[in-house]
Amino acid sequence: MDAAIGVLTDRLPAIRDYTPRQMSHTEKDYAYIVRFLCAAVLCDDPRLFSEFLDWQQTVLTSRGLPPSVLPTSMAALADVIPENYRRAYALCRTAAGSQAPALVGAHPRTSTR
C-alpha cells in the first residue's frame, strides 16, 4: 500500500499538499481497495472488485475529487503488485483501463493467472 501511495504521489503531485485528514482518507481508501481486490481474487469473482470500485468512484466524486483519481490509483496499484500476483494485476489494469484507457501502458505481464 505504501509503495502504491508513493507511485500515486508521483503521478498526482497535489497529494503532497494533502492535509492529514485527506491523507488519512487516501490511506483508508487504498486499504479498502486492496481488501476488495484480495476478496475478488480469492473468490475468483472480479465483480466484487468492479462493483466496489463503482461505489468508491461515487465516494471520491462526492469528496470533490476528479474522476481521473480512481483510474490513476488503480494504475499505480498495478505497478507495484508483485510479478506472481497476475490475477490481481489484471484486475487493477482492467479497472484503470475501463475508466481511463490512456492510463494503461504496456507491461510485460500478459497472463491473468
C-alpha positions in Angstrom: 0.0 0.0 0.0 2.8 2.4 0.9 4.5 1.8 -2.4 1.3 2.4 -4.3 0.7 5.6 -2.5 4.3 6.6 -3.4 3.6 5.9 -7.1 0.3 7.8 -6.9 2.0 10.8 -5.3 4.5 10.9 -8.2 1.6 10.8 -10.7 -0.6 13.2 -8.7 1.8 15.7 -7.0 -1.2 17.5 -5.4 -1.2 14.7 -2.9 1.9 16.2 -1.3 -0.2 19.1 -0.2 -3.0 17.0 1.4 -4.0 17.7 5.0 -3.5 14.9 7.5 -7.3 14.2 7.2 -7.1 14.0 3.4 -4.1 11.7 3.6 -5.9 9.5 6.1 -8.8 9.2 3.7 -6.4 8.3 0.9 -4.8 5.6 3.0 -8.1 4.1 4.2 -9.4 4.1 0.6 -6.4 2.2 -0.6 -6.8 -0.3 2.3 -10.4 -0.9 1.3 -9.4 -1.2 -2.4 -6.7 -3.8 -1.5 -9.2 -5.8 0.7 -11.7 -5.9 -2.1 -9.0 -6.8 -4.6 -8.0 -9.7 -2.4 -11.6 -10.9 -2.0 -12.2 -10.8 -5.7 -9.0 -12.9 -6.4 -9.7 -15.4 -3.6 -13.4 -15.8 -4.6 -12.5 -15.8 -8.3 -15.2 -13.2 -8.8 -14.0 -9.9 -10.4 -17.4 -8.4 -9.9 -16.6 -8.0 -6.2 -13.8 -5.6 -7.2 -15.5 -3.8 -10.0 -18.7 -3.2 -8.1 -16.7 -1.9 -5.1 -14.8 0.4 -7.4 -18.1 1.8 -8.9 -19.1 2.7 -5.3 -15.7 4.1 -4.5 -15.9 6.3 -7.5 -19.1 7.8 -6.2 -17.5 8.4 -2.8 -14.5 10.1 -4.3 -16.6 12.3 -6.5 -18.7 13.3 -3.5 -15.5 14.4 -1.9 -14.8 16.7 -4.9 -12.0 14.6 -6.4 -11.8 14.5 -10.2 -13.0 11.3 -11.9 -9.4 10.5 -13.0 -8.2 9.8 -9.5 -9.5 6.3 -9.2 -8.1 5.0 -12.6 -4.8 6.7 -11.8 -4.9 5.0 -8.4 -5.6 1.6 -10.0 -2.7 2.0 -12.4 -0.4 2.9 -9.5 -1.5 -0.1 -7.6 -1.0 -2.4 -10.6 2.5 -1.1 -11.0 3.5 -2.3 -7.5 1.8 -5.6 -7.5 4.4 -8.4 -7.4 5.0 -10.4 -10.5 3.4 -13.6 -9.1 0.0 -11.9 -8.5 -1.1 -11.9 -12.1 -4.8 -12.0 -11.4 -4.7 -9.1 -9.0 -2.5 -7.2 -11.5 -5.0 -7.9 -14.3 -8.0 -6.7 -12.2 -6.2 -3.4 -11.4 -5.2 -2.9 -15.1 -8.8 -3.6 -16.2 -10.1 -1.1 -13.7 -7.6 1.5 -14.8 -8.3 0.8 -18.4 -12.1 0.7 -18.2 -12.2 4.1 -16.6 -9.3 5.8 -18.4 -7.8 3.8 -21.3 -4.9 6.2 -21.7 -3.6 5.2 -18.3 -3.0 1.6 -19.3 0.5 1.2 -20.5 2.4 -1.8 -21.9 3.5 -4.2 -19.2 5.4 -7.5 -19.5 2.8 -9.4 -17.5 0.4 -10.8 -20.0 -1.1 -13.8 -18.2 -4.1 -13.3 -15.9 -3.5 -16.5 -13.9 
